[in-house]
């Protein structure tokens, strides 16, 4: 991909009647794997639909290589692969027939399509079931055929909305490996509210909350920002009830009459705890709460 081929989201807004789904969203994507992280209802799917030209912004622009993607029309759509959150496949088709259908829709020449179908089926580990009907597939296999149709046109931009939803742990690991292989020469944007999936796959992060971008940056660098703010402690049941009102609790485990708890924020005087090495989940909980209350957090932590 050319070095100047950036995907730029500029002051994007989207309103549905009186509801603002996105508010002044801006960020830039370059080659690599980006995680779009946010709770359900944060605006992730709305944003991705516009980046895939399935929906239109109320205000703002999305540019690729400096050109408005909606003005590029088919020229842009030929560069992208998209798997929406509610992606479904035609159950009566075999895997091979379905990919042939999608390939024709995407304008892949017939002379190239047959070989390309076998390439993508092998890439997503579905070669052995190429002639089986999609209705017999497990949830994980259907997700993988969804990836196959998204990449069959060899896109430069891959947009995946909640790709690991409903997968068991084994399928999620397999899916992570597939996505990781594709970040070398593409812009890959995947959304999820499952923090561990982002941590396993993405190197860059776009954090959204209530239609706004809270922060963007390298995953490791963002996690480092909460070093010294993550604690583990064992407290009484009464102590825990008080602590959870004053700190953001990440995990807890009942231990008889006591509670083992992991929390973020300042040290809690009434809980004799020790500092813990931060994770992406710690950053997400801490940064989301702090930034919502105090917009200056981002500026103080930008260095």
C-alpha positions in Angstrom: 0.0 0.0 0.0 1.3 3.5 -0.9 2.5 5.4 2.1 0.0 8.3 1.5 -3.0 5.9 1.5 -4.5 7.0 4.8 -8.1 6.6 5.8 -9.1 9.8 7.5 -12.2 10.4 9.5 -12.8 14.1 9.9 -15.3 15.7 12.3 -17.9 12.9 11.6 -21.4 13.4 13.0 -24.5 11.2 12.6 -27.9 12.0 13.9 -31.1 9.9 13.8 -34.0 12.3 14.4 -33.2 13.7 17.9 -30.5 11.1 18.8 -26.8 11.9 18.1 -25.1 8.5 17.4 -21.7 10.1 16.6 -20.4 13.5 17.7 -17.4 15.2 16.0 -15.4 11.9 15.5 -11.9 12.3 14.0 -9.0 9.9 13.6 -6.6 8.6 11.0 -5.9 4.9 10.1 -2.7 3.7 8.4 -1.6 0.2 7.5 -2.0 -2.1 10.5 -4.6 -3.6 12.9 -6.8 -1.1 14.8 -9.2 -2.0 17.5 -12.4 0.0 17.8 -13.3 -0.5 21.5 -16.5 0.6 23.2 -19.5 -0.7 25.0 -22.6 -1.7 23.2 -24.4 1.5 22.0 -21.2 3.5 21.8 -21.6 4.2 18.1 -19.1 1.6 16.7 -21.5 0.0 14.2 -22.7 3.4 13.0 -19.2 4.5 12.4 -18.2 1.3 10.5 -21.3 1.4 8.3 -20.3 4.9 7.1 -16.7 3.8 6.6 -18.0 1.0 4.4 -20.3 3.5 2.6 -23.4 1.6 3.7 -24.7 4.7 5.5 -24.0 8.5 5.2 -22.8 11.0 7.7 -24.9 13.9 8.8 -21.8 16.1 8.9 -18.1 15.5 8.4 -16.0 13.6 5.9 -14.2 10.3 5.4 -11.2 10.4 3.0 -8.9 7.8 1.5 -5.7 9.1 -0.1 -7.1 12.6 0.3 -10.3 11.8 -1.7 -13.9 11.7 -0.3 -14.9 8.0 -0.2 -18.5 8.8 -1.3 -17.2 10.7 -4.4 -14.9 7.7 -5.1 -18.0 5.5 -5.3 -17.2 2.1 -6.8 -13.5 3.0 -6.9 -13.5 3.0 -3.0 -15.8 0.0 -2.6 -13.5 -2.1 -4.8 -10.8 -1.4 -2.2 -12.7 -2.5 0.9 -13.9 -5.7 2.5 -16.7 -5.4 5.1 -18.3 -7.8 7.5 -21.2 -6.3 9.4 -22.2 -7.3 12.9 -25.4 -9.0 11.8 -23.7 -10.7 8.9 -25.6 -13.7 7.6 -24.9 -16.2 4.8 -27.2 -17.9 2.3 -27.8 -21.3 4.0 -28.6 -23.2 0.8 -25.3 -22.4 -0.8 -22.1 -24.4 -0.3 -19.1 -22.5 0.9 -17.7 -22.5 -2.7 -21.0 -21.4 -4.3 -21.4 -18.6 -1.8 -17.9 -17.2 -2.4 -18.5 -17.5 -6.2 -21.7 -15.5 -5.8 -19.9 -12.8 -3.7 -16.9 -12.7 -6.1 -19.2 -12.1 -9.1 -20.9 -9.3 -7.2 -17.5 -7.7 -6.5 -16.5 -7.9 -10.1 -13.8 -10.4 -9.9 -13.0 -11.8 -13.4 -14.2 -15.4 -13.9 -10.8 -16.5 -15.0 -9.4 -15.5 -11.6 -12.3 -16.2 -9.4 -12.0 -20.0 -9.1 -8.4 -19.9 -7.9 -9.2 -17.0 -5.6 -12.0 -19.0 -3.9 -9.7 -21.9 -3.1 -7.0 -19.4 -1.8 -9.4 -17.7 0.7 -11.0 -21.0 1.8 -7.5 -22.3 2.6 -6.6 -19.1 4.4 -9.6 -19.4 6.7 -9.2 -23.1 7.2 -12.4 -24.1 5.3 -10.9 -26.0 2.4 -12.2 -29.3 3.6 -15.8 -28.1 3.7 -15.8 -26.2 0.4 -18.6 -28.3 -1.0 -20.7 -28.5 2.2 -23.7 -26.2 2.7 -23.3 -23.2 4.9 -26.4 -24.1 7.0 -24.4 -27.1 8.4 -21.6 -24.8 9.6 -20.9 -23.9 13.3 -21.0 -20.2 14.4 -17.3 -20.0 14.1 -17.2 -21.5 10.6 -19.9 -19.0 9.5 -17.7 -16.2 10.9 -14.8 -17.5 8.9 -16.8 -17.7 5.7 -17.7 -14.1 6.5 -14.0 -13.2 6.6 -13.5 -15.1 3.3 -16.1 -13.1 1.4 -14.7 -9.9 2.9 -11.2 -10.6 1.6 -12.0 -12.3 -1.7 -11.4 -9.1 -3.7 -8.0 -8.6 -2.0 -9.1 -5.4 -0.3 -6.7 -2.7 1.0 -9.1 -1.9 3.8 -10.9 -4.5 5.9 -13.7 -3.5 8.2 -15.0 -6.1 10.7 -17.9 -5.4 13.1 -17.9 -7.6 16.2 -16.2 -10.5 14.3 -15.7 -12.6 17.4 -19.2 -12.3 18.8 -20.6 -15.7 19.8 -17.4 -17.6 19.2 -16.1 -20.2 21.7 -12.5 -19.6 23.1 -10.9 -22.0 20.6 -12.6 -20.3 17.6 -11.7 -16.9 19.0 -8.0 -17.9 19.1 -8.2 -19.2 15.5 -10.0 -16.0 14.4 -7.3 -13.9 16.1 -4.6 -15.7 14.2 -6.4 -15.1 10.9 -6.8 -11.4 11.5 -3.2 -11.0 12.7 -1.9 -12.4 9.4 -3.8 -9.7 7.4 -2.4 -6.6 9.2 0.9 -6.6 7.3 -0.4 -5.0 4.1 -3.8 -3.7 4.9 -5.7 -1.2 7.1 -7.7 -3.5 9.3 -10.4 -2.1 11.7 -12.3 -4.4 13.9 -14.8 -3.5 16.6 -15.7 -5.2 19.8 -16.7 -4.7 23.4 -14.6 -7.6 24.4 -11.3 -6.1 25.6 -9.3 -9.3 25.6 -10.0 -9.7 21.8 -8.5 -6.3 21.1 -5.5 -7.0 23.3 -4.9 -10.3 21.4 -5.2 -8.9 17.9 -4.7 -5.1 17.6 -1.6 -2.9 18.0 -3.5 0.4 17.7 -6.7 1.5 19.5 -9.6 3.8 19.0 -11.7 4.1 22.1 -15.3 5.4 21.8 -17.9 6.2 24.4 -21.4 7.6 23.8 -20.6 8.6 20.3 -17.3 10.3 21.0 -13.7 9.3 20.6 -12.0 9.3 24.0 -8.5 8.5 22.8 -6.5 6.9 20.1 -3.0 5.4 20.2 -0.7 2.4 20.5 -2.1 -0.2 22.8 1.1 -0.7 24.8 1.5 3.1 25.3 -2.1 3.6 26.4 -1.8 0.8 28.9 1.4 2.3 30.4 -0.6 5.4 31.2 -2.4 3.6 34.1 0.8 2.1 35.6 0.7 2.8 39.3 -3.1 3.1 39.3 -4.0 -0.6 39.4 -4.4 -2.4 42.7 -5.2 -5.8 44.1 -6.4 -6.3 47.6 -8.3 -8.6 49.9 -11.1 -6.8 51.9 -14.0 -7.6 54.1 -17.5 -7.8 52.6 -18.3 -4.5 54.3 -15.1 -3.0 53.0 -15.8 -4.1 49.5 -19.3 -2.5 49.5 -17.7 0.8 50.4 -14.8 0.4 48.0 -16.9 -0.3 44.9 -18.7 3.1 45.5 -15.4 5.0 45.4 -13.3 3.1 42.9 -13.7 1.3 39.6 -13.7 -2.4 40.2 -12.2 -4.6 37.4 -12.5 -8.1 38.9 -13.6 -9.6 42.2 -13.5 -13.1 43.7 -15.3 -14.2 46.8 -13.0 -15.9 49.3 -15.2 -17.0 52.2 -15.9 -13.9 54.4 -13.6 -11.8 52.3 -13.4 -10.5 48.8 -10.3 -10.5 46.5 -10.6 -7.4 44.4 -8.8 -5.6 41.5 -9.5 -1.9 41.1 -8.2 1.2 39.4 -7.7 4.7 40.7 -5.8 6.1 43.6 -4.7 3.9 46.5 -7.6 3.0 48.8 -6.6 3.7 52.4 -9.0 1.2 53.9 -7.8 -1.6 51.7 -4.2 -2.9 52.2 -3.4 -3.6 48.6 -0.5 -3.9 46.2 0.1 -2.4 42.8 -0.6 -4.7 39.9 0.8 -4.6 36.3 -1.9 -2.9 34.2 -3.8 -4.5 31.3 -5.8 -3.0 28.5 -9.0 -3.7 30.4 -7.6 -1.6 33.4 -6.8 1.2 31.0 -10.3 1.1 29.4 -12.2 1.2 32.6 -10.0 3.8 34.2 -9.6 6.1 31.2 -13.3 5.9 30.3 -14.4 7.0 33.7 -11.8 9.7 34.2 -12.2 11.2 30.7 -15.9 11.4 31.0 -15.6 13.3 34.3 -12.5 15.4 33.3 -11.7 16.2 29.7 -8.3 17.4 30.8 -7.1 13.9 31.5 -6.3 13.4 27.8 -4.2 16.5 27.6 -2.3 15.8 30.8 -1.5 12.2 29.6 -0.7 12.9 26.0 3.1 13.0 26.6 
